[in-house]
Amino acid sequence: MSPLARWCHRHRLAVVLAWVGLLIALGGAVGAAGGNFGSSPLSQDTDSARATALLQKGASSEAGKSGRVVWQVSEGKVTDGTAEKAMTGTLKEIADTPGVAAVTSPYTPVGDGQISKDGRTAYATVAFDRDVSDTRIDHVKELATEPETGSLHIALNGQAFTVNPEPNAVADAMGIVLAFIVLLFVFRAVWVAALPIITAVMGVGTSAVTVILLSHVITLSDTTLTLGSLIGLGVGIDYALFVVNRHRANLMAGMSVAESVAKALNTSGRAVVFAGLTVVVALLGMLTLNVGIINGMAIGAAITVVLTVLAAITLLPALLGMIGPRVLSTKERREMAGQGWPRSSGRAGLWGRWAERVQARPKSLGLVALAVLTALAFPTLSLRLGASDDGNLPASSTNRQAYDMIADGFGPGFNGPLVLAVQAPDTDGRTAAANLVTTLGKVDGVAGVGAAPMKEGQTVGVISVVPTTSPQSEATSDLIHHLRDGVIPEAERGTSMKVYVGGVTASNDDFASVLMGKLPMFVLVIAALGFLLLTVAFRSLLIPAVGALLNILSIGVAFGAIVVVFQYGFGAGALGLGAAGPIESFVPILVVGIMFGLSMDYQVFLVSRMREEWAHTGDSRRAVRVGQAETGKVIAVAATIMVCVFGSFVFGGMRVISEFGVSLAVAVALDALLIRMVVVPALMHLCGRANWWLPRRLDRALPNVSVEGPADEPARPSRAIREPETAGLAN
């Protein structure tokens, strides 16, 4: 990669202007075309999907959004004069508002069932026209909450009144600020702190506008941009830091700026490209799952990683050429003569001493680290997938308050009724449907059943089943399976009736089941892919095998973190993350792909330096110690930066992104500090020369990929690499 580095260094002004021009041009295109983010069906070949398709046949194409106005009195009943008068007048105003199609009031015969048994809670449904504007809906919201007093509490929920939290720009920027502070504190040079951030921001900015334009071509969810920024800032800063760190070492060894840039890109730059490739491959591997919402997120994140890598190997060399020796601190510039990469001693201050300690006590330190990691991953065994709803929002949210009032007045299952789509082509089927309604009312776990009698000639009917438990409860999921596997087949037997269990609750349950079934195989495929890539990169069997197993452990730690915080609810309230609940169904799949890539990053940077030293000396113990000592500081700093970036997204106001932030921040910190700085070197010390063993036939068959770049000195004889040293295994 030296020719690319030299070209970018020579034409540094043109490269910088090209990046700026690209960003401006794409930004202009976005300004003209805008974005077209949407959503794809959660599941296609499921019972709930068939129910939705059946119901859509008879649904009015003119139907628009709807919402619920919920109110509760602290004293008396909602039918008392004051409360009824206030809400009746408000509902009339809402009904007369342009854009409102209909209002169903609990104070009319049609809405008789919309008052709770204790009389303290009631709700009204508001149906809007299909083309109603957001301004009209906002006006209705204001009208609905006007009568609120100290004794009359009003809240809103439903599709039309859903309040989507806005991304917290302050929280996002805080991650960048913290990353700058960390870099400045560690390296004591402003440009060392600024360059990685400038490079990452340019890569993420370019990818963001690219993804917005891509939303016109493929279906992308509105969380794709935020997820891409989360990943792009983390890996972008890290990738640039690895190149800058190597460049600084080259300068301190006495190289010129041009020579140093070329050398840095030909060593660390290669590792960056390889590491970025593994992240992209892992992300695009999610396309094999064929899940629409995941496909869009994976493509968006992959584009972000590609552009951050491109920025690190083109824009960064140009910026380094502009900055010159100022990438070193004033003190370092005075002392740079005669100092270089400390290959000869293998000591690097704190990390050098720690590397020597791991070498001296590999068994005890390795076992302690593995025990800690296993304990942190243990909660993964209770991982439960699902979908968050209004019940998981912070208590201050109007949607959460409406959810709680409905649950208090009508029962927890009222927030997520099951919708049974009934296909009855003849009189026999309609009779069976009527009998099913009676049967459902007697099923354990069913609080209520509602259905309008099917008329002569009607072939599609709807039965609403209200569970006794909340939408996210395991008991509700059990009820869905009981209806599908037992109650409904028995009712269908010998009749022409066909029944499908649908609704939002059932759809979320189906989506979770589909992804949970695919998750174990996806983890194994990702681990196998990691093994293959590392085998090619390091021409070894043991290192890739250990790396694949430890990547799975890192993923387990990530899962354990989100289970404890979001599923168990430990610390969720203090962090403002809402109530405990199941983990969003698609989060674990994406975490697997992302953590695989990030874990591989650190493995590549760590082991590539070890292999470089092994090629120079043929001494495995020294190679492991020196590689750990010389990469420990930069890996620790890189991990700290990722923790800052990922951690800042926890407070972004979106539960899904918060789940990513918590899982990735915790997993990256422990992966870097325990797995890469303790477990990996400990195991490599125990295995000795067997680390570098590869069968001759396999060695000849594999493509020759040099992650660490060409060696400065001839490598040791091939036999030393391929023949295991049994004594090293017993060491």
ROKOLFI-470325 format. One line per 4 residues: number of its first residue (from 1); their letters; for each residue x, y, z of C-alpha. Coordinates in pm, whole numbers, always signed. Each point is the difference from the previous one (the first is absolute). Layout:
NUM> a> X:Y:Z ~ ...
// end
This chain:
1> mspl> +0:+0:+0 ~ +306:+223:-8 ~ -74:+134:-352 ~ -347:+112:+112
5> arwc> +145:+170:+307 ~ +268:+179:-200 ~ -254:+118:-258 ~ -236:+133:+268
9> hrhr> +292:+168:+176 ~ +124:+161:-322 ~ -347:+121:-102 ~ -121:+70:+352
13> lavv> -187:+322:-77 ~ -185:-162:-292 ~ -97:-300:+217 ~ -138:+219:+278
17> lawv> -192:+216:-248 ~ -136:-313:-171 ~ -142:-127:+329 ~ -150:+338:+86
21> glli> -143:+31:-351 ~ -149:-350:+19 ~ -170:+80:+329 ~ -139:+329:-132
25> algg> -124:-161:-323 ~ -175:-285:+180 ~ -140:+245:+253 ~ -141:+208:-285
29> avga> -163:-309:-149 ~ -158:-79:+336 ~ -125:+357:+26 ~ -173:-40:-335
33> aggn> -132:-355:+34 ~ -38:-40:+377 ~ -31:-343:+160 ~ -253:-279:-37
37> fgss> +38:-215:+309 ~ -268:-257:+66 ~ -55:-342:+148 ~ -35:-349:-138
41> plsq> -221:-277:+137 ~ +144:-158:+314 ~ -80:-349:-120 ~ -142:-141:-321
45> dtds> -61:-374:+31 ~ -169:-7:+340 ~ -348:-45:+140 ~ -25:+368:+92
49> arat> +107:+106:-351 ~ -275:-217:-150 ~ -249:+155:+242 ~ +105:+349:-108
53> allq> -25:-88:-368 ~ -349:-145:+48 ~ -126:+301:+194 ~ +145:+245:-252
57> kgas> -221:-146:-272 ~ -309:+135:+168 ~ +153:+315:+149 ~ -82:+340:-140
61> seag> +285:+147:-201 ~ -113:+343:+116 ~ +59:-74:+368 ~ +260:+223:+165
65> ksgr> +178:+8:+336 ~ -183:-28:+327 ~ +81:+77:+361 ~ -138:-19:+350
69> vvwq> -77:+274:+249 ~ +10:-150:+350 ~ -111:+172:+318 ~ -17:-97:+365
73> vseg> -141:+176:+306 ~ +168:-11:+339 ~ -333:+31:+182 ~ -349:-109:-98
77> kvtd> -80:-131:-349 ~ +46:+117:-357 ~ -379:+15:-32 ~ -26:+264:+271
81> gtae> -130:+332:-128 ~ +323:+201:-9 ~ +220:-264:-170 ~ -269:-109:-248
85> kamt> -86:+357:-95 ~ +364:+96:-55 ~ +85:-306:-209 ~ -325:+3:-200
89> gtlk> +68:+358:-108 ~ +361:-83:-87 ~ -96:-306:-206 ~ -254:+209:-191
93> eiad> +269:+255:-83 ~ +228:-278:-118 ~ -279:-151:-216 ~ -55:+338:-168
97> tpgv> +372:+44:-78 ~ +89:-29:-373 ~ +178:-329:-71 ~ -183:-198:+270
101> aavt> -217:-275:-150 ~ -176:-122:+315 ~ +11:+10:+379 ~ -139:-284:+211
105> spyt> -92:+139:+343 ~ -58:-214:+311 ~ -300:+224:+74 ~ -191:-137:-301
109> pvgd> -168:-342:-44 ~ +264:-100:-258 ~ +279:+53:+254 ~ -177:-157:+295
113> gqis> +288:-241:+70 ~ +260:+274:+12 ~ -47:+76:+370 ~ +177:-221:+256
117> kdgr> -201:-205:+247 ~ +107:+221:+291 ~ -110:+307:-195 ~ +331:+187:+47
121> taya> +149:-49:-346 ~ -137:+55:-350 ~ +127:+43:-352 ~ -116:+130:-336
125> tvaf> +129:-105:-342 ~ +81:+264:-260 ~ +16:-106:-366 ~ +168:+233:-247
129> drdv> -33:+38:-375 ~ +263:-179:-206 ~ +171:+322:-115 ~ -13:+192:+329
133> sdtr> +300:+222:+68 ~ +220:-14:+308 ~ -106:+355:+80 ~ -364:-110:+28
137> idhv> +98:-290:+225 ~ +204:+231:+223 ~ -303:+231:+29 ~ -213:-296:+112
141> kela> +261:-86:+261 ~ -23:+351:+141 ~ -380:-11:+8 ~ -1:-341:+170
145> tepe> +216:+107:+293 ~ -157:+343:+63 ~ -252:-116:+266 ~ +270:-160:+218
149> tgsl> -15:+104:+367 ~ +142:-123:+328 ~ -276:-262:+25 ~ -39:-78:-372
153> hial> +306:-147:-168 ~ +7:-36:-379 ~ +251:-191:-215 ~ +25:-112:-362
157> ngqa> +114:-310:-182 ~ -59:-195:-318 ~ +158:+26:-345 ~ -106:+360:-67
161> ftvn> +111:+125:+341 ~ +326:-192:+28 ~ +277:+231:+115 ~ +325:-111:-162
165> pepn> +296:+121:+206 ~ +225:+238:-188 ~ +369:-97:-25 ~ +198:+179:+269
169> avad> +262:+197:-190 ~ +166:+108:+324 ~ +49:-363:+109 ~ +141:-93:-342
173> amgi> +243:+294:+4 ~ +105:-87:+355 ~ +150:-326:-125 ~ +220:+190:-245
177> vlaf> +103:+251:+265 ~ +93:-278:+244 ~ +198:-176:-271 ~ +196:+322:-65
181> ivll> +71:+41:+371 ~ +124:-360:+31 ~ +233:+36:-298 ~ +131:+335:+121
185> fvfr> +61:-134:+351 ~ +187:-309:-120 ~ +211:+145:-283 ~ +36:+363:+116
189> avwv> -23:+124:-360 ~ -299:+188:-140 ~ +37:-134:-352 ~ +14:-362:+120
193> aalp> -333:+63:+170 ~ -151:+189:-293 ~ +105:-202:-305 ~ -179:-329:+83
197> iita> -318:+193:+81 ~ +17:+212:-316 ~ +53:-313:-210 ~ -284:-190:+168
201> vmgv> -245:+290:-21 ~ +75:+47:-369 ~ -55:-370:-67 ~ -321:-13:+205
205> gtsa> -131:+325:-152 ~ +57:-126:-354 ~ -161:-334:+79 ~ -300:+166:+166
209> vtvi> -95:+199:-311 ~ +70:-307:-215 ~ -240:-209:+211 ~ -267:+272:-18
213> llsh> +20:-11:-380 ~ -1:-380:+7 ~ -330:+7:+190 ~ -165:+88:-333
217> vitl> +125:-329:-147 ~ -39:-255:+281 ~ -211:-11:+315 ~ +193:+142:+297
221> sdtt> -137:+59:+348 ~ +39:+339:+169 ~ +244:-151:+253 ~ +249:-88:-276
225> ltlg> +168:+343:+13 ~ +41:-3:+377 ~ +135:-355:+2 ~ +241:+85:-282
229> slig> +126:+304:+190 ~ +47:-210:+314 ~ +212:-258:-180 ~ +175:+242:-236
233> lgvg> +122:+239:+269 ~ +129:-287:+212 ~ +191:-188:-268 ~ +93:+315:-193
237> idya> +182:+161:+292 ~ +166:-330:+87 ~ +119:-72:-354 ~ +147:+346:-38
241> lfvv> +163:-26:+343 ~ +183:-321:-91 ~ +148:+163:-310 ~ +89:+322:+184
245> nrhr> +162:-194:+283 ~ +223:-194:-243 ~ +84:+322:-185 ~ +111:+162:+326
249> anlm> +226:-294:+79 ~ +155:+23:-347 ~ +69:+371:+42 ~ +161:-63:+337
253> agms> +222:-258:-170 ~ +136:+276:-223 ~ -202:-49:-319 ~ -111:+290:-214
257> vaes> -370:+85:-6 ~ -53:-144:-350 ~ +190:-318:+81 ~ -180:-39:+331
261> vaka> -346:+40:-154 ~ +80:-262:-263 ~ +135:-240:+263 ~ -298:+54:+234
265> lnts> -252:-69:-274 ~ +193:-304:-119 ~ -14:-153:+350 ~ -283:+133:+216
269> grav> -189:+108:-311 ~ -10:-359:-120 ~ -134:-110:+337 ~ -266:+271:-19
273> vfag> -115:-119:-342 ~ -10:-360:+115 ~ -182:+90:+321 ~ -251:+213:-190
277> ltvv> -53:-283:-247 ~ -88:-239:+281 ~ -257:+245:+139 ~ -156:+48:-345
281> vall> -10:-374:-68 ~ -162:-62:+338 ~ -261:+271:-61 ~ -82:-113:-351
285> gmlt> -19:-357:+128 ~ -325:+106:+164 ~ -157:+16:-346 ~ -13:-380:+6
289> lnvg> -265:+26:+272 ~ -233:+167:-254 ~ -166:+230:+255 ~ -93:+336:-152
293> iing> +67:+230:+296 ~ +336:-169:+70 ~ +102:+8:-367 ~ -38:+377:-12
297> maig> +192:+60:+324 ~ +279:-236:-109 ~ +42:+170:-338 ~ -1:+346:+156
301> aait> +257:-97:+264 ~ +220:-175:-259 ~ +5:+313:-218 ~ +104:+203:+303
305> vvlt> +290:-236:+81 ~ +119:-3:-363 ~ +11:+380:-15 ~ +174:+35:+339
309> vlaa> +267:-248:-116 ~ +34:+193:-327 ~ +44:+322:+198 ~ +267:-164:+219
313> itll> +212:-110:-299 ~ -43:+310:-223 ~ -110:+307:+194 ~ +213:-75:+306
317> pall> +333:-32:-190 ~ -77:+334:-167 ~ -72:+165:+336 ~ +314:-152:+151
321> gmig> +198:+154:-284 ~ -152:+340:+73 ~ +66:-22:+373 ~ +356:-125:-39
325> prvl> +197:-61:+324 ~ -263:+184:+208 ~ -170:-337:+48 ~ +262:-38:+275
329> stke> -11:+204:+318 ~ +256:+276:+50 ~ +191:-218:+245 ~ -1:-295:-240
333> rrem> +126:+213:-286 ~ +297:+104:+214 ~ +74:-357:+94 ~ -86:-179:-325
337> agqg> +359:-38:-109 ~ +116:-351:+66 ~ -336:-131:+121 ~ -211:-248:-191
341> wprs> -234:-290:+32 ~ +126:-184:+308 ~ +28:-338:-163 ~ +326:-92:+160
345> sgra> -106:+22:+362 ~ -364:-99:-11 ~ -65:+245:+285 ~ -258:+275:-19
349> glwg> -47:+135:+350 ~ -318:-115:+171 ~ -101:-232:-282 ~ +349:-144:-24
353> rwae> -10:-89:+369 ~ -348:-146:-36 ~ +115:-212:-297 ~ +284:-138:+212
357> rvqa> -244:-84:+280 ~ -229:-190:-239 ~ +304:-185:-134 ~ +104:-94:+354
361> rpks> -349:-117:+115 ~ -200:-97:-309 ~ -207:-276:+160 ~ -127:+184:+307
365> lglv> -68:+332:-176 ~ -163:-172:-295 ~ -232:-206:+222 ~ -105:+302:+206
369> alav> -80:+200:-313 ~ -197:-288:-152 ~ -196:-44:+323 ~ -96:+370:+7
373> ltal> -104:-2:-366 ~ -204:-318:+40 ~ -183:+145:+299 ~ -83:+317:-194
377> afpt> -124:-204:-297 ~ -215:-229:+218 ~ -319:+217:-16 ~ -5:-74:-375
381> lslr> -164:-333:+84 ~ -317:+187:+99 ~ -4:+223:-310 ~ -358:+63:-113
385> lgas> -74:+175:-326 ~ -304:+213:-68 ~ -90:+358:-76 ~ -14:+301:+223
389> ddgn> -327:+187:+25 ~ -140:+299:+184 ~ +42:-188:+329 ~ +379:+23:-36
393> lpas> +8:+377:-45 ~ +107:+234:+281 ~ -275:+74:+250 ~ -12:+365:-114
397> stnr> -113:-94:-352 ~ -368:+57:-82 ~ -4:-331:-190 ~ +128:-183:+309
401> qayd> -256:+173:+223 ~ -284:-98:-233 ~ +131:-358:-6 ~ +6:-15:+381
405> miad> -349:+149:+33 ~ -143:-252:-248 ~ +172:-288:+182 ~ -128:+129:+335
409> gfgp> -358:+44:-119 ~ -51:-279:-252 ~ +276:-251:+73 ~ +355:-37:-136
413> gfng> -108:-205:-301 ~ -219:+282:-130 ~ +315:+175:-127 ~ +76:-286:-238
417> plvl> -308:-198:-109 ~ +37:-295:-233 ~ -181:+42:-331 ~ -131:-323:-146
421> avqa> -71:+12:-373 ~ -278:-244:-87 ~ -56:-133:-350 ~ -350:-148:-25
425> pdtd> -108:-60:-362 ~ -341:-150:+81 ~ -270:-38:+266 ~ +184:-291:+160
429> grta> +309:+217:+45 ~ -197:+290:+150 ~ -163:-237:+247 ~ +342:-135:+98
433> aanl> +122:+358:+51 ~ -287:+73:+239 ~ +82:-316:+194 ~ +367:+101:+14
437> vttl> -91:+328:+168 ~ -177:-193:+276 ~ +293:-241:+37 ~ +258:+280:+21
441> gkvd> -180:+160:+292 ~ +65:-315:+204 ~ +374:-27:-74 ~ +240:+64:+288
445> gvag> +188:+325:-47 ~ -281:+170:-195 ~ -155:+302:+171 ~ -259:+77:-267
449> vgaa> -114:-77:-353 ~ -172:+232:-241 ~ -140:-69:-348 ~ -278:+135:-218
453> pmke> -223:-279:-139 ~ +86:-83:-361 ~ -278:+91:-240 ~ -132:-204:-289
457> gqtv> +247:+15:-287 ~ +286:+127:+220 ~ +309:-220:-39 ~ +253:+177:+226
461> gvis> -60:+73:+366 ~ +199:+135:+293 ~ +18:-127:+356 ~ +177:+210:+264
465> vvpt> +153:-192:+291 ~ +121:+194:+305 ~ +260:-195:+203 ~ +18:+24:+378
469> tspq> +369:+89:-27 ~ +196:+282:-163 ~ +118:-13:-364 ~ +362:-65:+104
473> seat> -80:-272:+254 ~ +119:-355:-62 ~ -349:-114:+99 ~ -142:+195:-296
477> sdli> +244:-175:-232 ~ -105:-334:+149 ~ -365:+91:-63 ~ +74:+74:-366
481> hhlr> +161:-341:-45 ~ -282:-172:+190 ~ -261:+155:-228 ~ +190:-95:-313
485> dgvi> +97:-351:+105 ~ -310:-107:+192 ~ -311:+215:+13 ~ -21:+114:-363
489> peae> +86:-333:-172 ~ -267:-168:+213 ~ -256:+264:-102 ~ +96:-28:-370
493> rgts> -23:-379:-13 ~ -276:-115:-232 ~ -97:+353:-108 ~ +84:+239:-284
497> mkvy> +126:+265:+245 ~ +362:+114:+7 ~ +129:+220:+282 ~ +329:+190:+26
501> vggv> +127:+171:+316 ~ +125:+349:-78 ~ +25:+350:+140 ~ +305:+194:+114
505> tasn> +63:-224:+301 ~ -9:-321:-202 ~ +206:+155:-280 ~ +274:+101:+244
509> ddfa> -4:-346:+155 ~ +35:-164:-343 ~ +286:+230:-98 ~ +183:-79:+325
513> svlm> -49:-374:-54 ~ +132:+17:-356 ~ +314:+190:+100 ~ +61:-207:+313
517> gklp> -4:-309:-218 ~ +259:+149:-235 ~ +228:+150:+266 ~ +200:-313:+104
521> mfvl> +81:-96:-358 ~ +94:+359:-84 ~ +243:+9:+295 ~ +161:-325:-118
525> viaa> +28:+126:-359 ~ +159:+324:+121 ~ +246:-195:+218 ~ +92:-224:-295
529> lgfl> +49:+305:-219 ~ +229:+153:+262 ~ +202:-321:+15 ~ +44:+1:-378
533> lltv> +104:+366:-23 ~ +252:-28:+284 ~ +143:-321:-147 ~ +69:+181:-325
537> afrs> +135:+309:+178 ~ +234:-168:+249 ~ +62:-341:-164 ~ -83:-181:+320
541> llip> -269:-237:+126 ~ +24:+54:+375 ~ -27:+380:-1 ~ -316:+1:-217
545> avga> -160:-275:+210 ~ +64:+192:+322 ~ -114:+322:-163 ~ -329:-152:-120
549> llni> -84:-140:+345 ~ +90:+326:+174 ~ -211:+196:-248 ~ -298:-210:+107
553> lsig> +85:+80:+362 ~ +10:+374:-84 ~ -343:-30:-159 ~ -124:-177:+313
557> vafg> +125:+289:+215 ~ -185:+247:-226 ~ -322:-201:+34 ~ +48:-30:+375
561> aivv> +28:+378:+32 ~ -327:+78:-178 ~ -183:-279:+183 ~ +104:+141:+340
565> vfqy> -78:+363:-86 ~ -302:-23:-228 ~ -159:-338:+76 ~ +66:-11:+375
569> gfga> -22:+378:+28 ~ +311:+46:+218 ~ +103:+364:-37 ~ -246:+69:-282
573> galg> -200:+247:+207 ~ +307:+191:+115 ~ +119:+27:-361 ~ -342:+118:-119
577> lgaa> -48:-308:-218 ~ -356:-80:+102 ~ -145:-318:+150 ~ +137:-354:-31
581> gpie> -114:-210:-293 ~ +117:-244:-267 ~ +288:+85:-231 ~ -87:+134:-345
585> sfvp> -3:-303:-228 ~ +250:+124:-258 ~ +253:+145:+247 ~ +185:-329:+81
589> ilvv> +43:-82:-370 ~ +155:+338:-69 ~ +212:-16:+316 ~ +141:-336:-117
593> gimf> +113:+150:-330 ~ +134:+321:+152 ~ +182:-162:+293 ~ +150:-261:-229
597> glsm> +153:+276:-206 ~ +119:+206:+297 ~ +148:-304:+176 ~ +180:-93:-319
601> dyqv> +140:+354:-19 ~ +181:-32:+331 ~ +107:-358:-76 ~ +149:+111:-331
605> flvs> +190:+298:+143 ~ +129:-203:+295 ~ +102:-319:-179 ~ +134:+172:-311
609> rmre> +259:+176:+218 ~ +79:-332:+171 ~ +44:-173:-334 ~ +219:+283:-124
613> ewah> +230:-54:+301 ~ -14:-378:-48 ~ +112:+41:-361 ~ +301:+203:+121
617> tgds> +110:-218:+291 ~ -168:-342:-11 ~ -43:+31:+379 ~ -370:-61:+78
621> rrav> +8:+115:+363 ~ +180:+320:-93 ~ -233:+59:-295 ~ -309:-27:+221
625> rvgq> +148:+223:+272 ~ +123:+268:-240 ~ -320:-3:-205 ~ -212:+44:+311
629> aetg> +227:+267:+148 ~ +10:+211:-316 ~ -368:-21:-90 ~ -142:+6:+355
633> kvia> -9:+377:+31 ~ -160:+69:-337 ~ -253:-283:+38 ~ -95:+127:+346
637> vaat> -37:+355:-131 ~ -198:-122:-303 ~ -232:-198:+226 ~ -46:+299:+231
641> imvc> -97:+212:-298 ~ -253:-258:-115 ~ -145:-19:+349 ~ -37:+380:+0
645> vfgs> -168:+2:-341 ~ -226:-299:+64 ~ -75:+113:+354 ~ -116:+342:-121
649> fvfg> -266:-166:-215 ~ -152:-157:+311 ~ -142:+341:+84 ~ -121:+75:-354
653> gmrv> -368:-48:+88 ~ -65:-310:-217 ~ -33:-332:+183 ~ +126:-206:-295
657> isef> +314:+211:-39 ~ +48:-3:+378 ~ +3:-381:-11 ~ +274:+13:-262
661> gvsl> +190:+258:+203 ~ -3:-199:+325 ~ +83:-336:-159 ~ +282:+130:-219
665> avav> +155:+229:+263 ~ +19:-276:+262 ~ +112:-268:-244 ~ +270:+214:-164
669> alda> +147:+103:+337 ~ +22:-357:+126 ~ +110:-140:-335 ~ +294:+239:-19
673> llir> +109:-10:+364 ~ -67:-361:+98 ~ -8:-204:-320 ~ +268:+172:-210
677> mvvv> +224:+114:+286 ~ -29:-309:+223 ~ -161:-310:-149 ~ +150:+9:-350
681> palm> +364:+60:+106 ~ -35:-247:+289 ~ -116:-277:-233 ~ +268:+85:-255
685> hlcg> +270:-18:+268 ~ -127:-344:+100 ~ -3:-126:-359 ~ +344:+126:-105
689> ranw> +98:-66:-361 ~ -323:-192:-59 ~ -160:+342:-41 ~ +158:+30:-344
693> wlpr> -41:-358:-122 ~ -168:-62:-334 ~ +2:-324:-206 ~ +217:+34:-310
697> rldr> -279:-95:-242 ~ -235:+256:+149 ~ +279:+259:-2 ~ +47:-50:-375
701> alpn> -376:+7:-67 ~ -78:+320:+188 ~ +39:+338:-173 ~ +292:+208:+122
705> vsve> -150:+296:+188 ~ +237:+219:+200 ~ -192:+192:+264 ~ +307:+150:+163
709> gpad> +177:+88:-324 ~ +337:-119:-124 ~ +256:-78:+265 ~ +307:+214:+34
713> epar> +214:-308:+47 ~ -15:-350:-143 ~ -248:-225:+175 ~ +113:-300:+194
717> psra> +16:-334:-179 ~ -343:-138:-85 ~ +54:-309:+216 ~ +9:+219:+312
721> irep> -343:+131:-89 ~ -159:-328:-97 ~ +136:-244:+255 ~ -163:+20:+345
725> etag> +221:+2:+303 ~ -153:-243:+248 ~ +204:+150:+280 ~ -180:+329:-54
729> lan> -333:-170:+67 ~ +117:-121:+337 ~ +158:+328:+98
// end
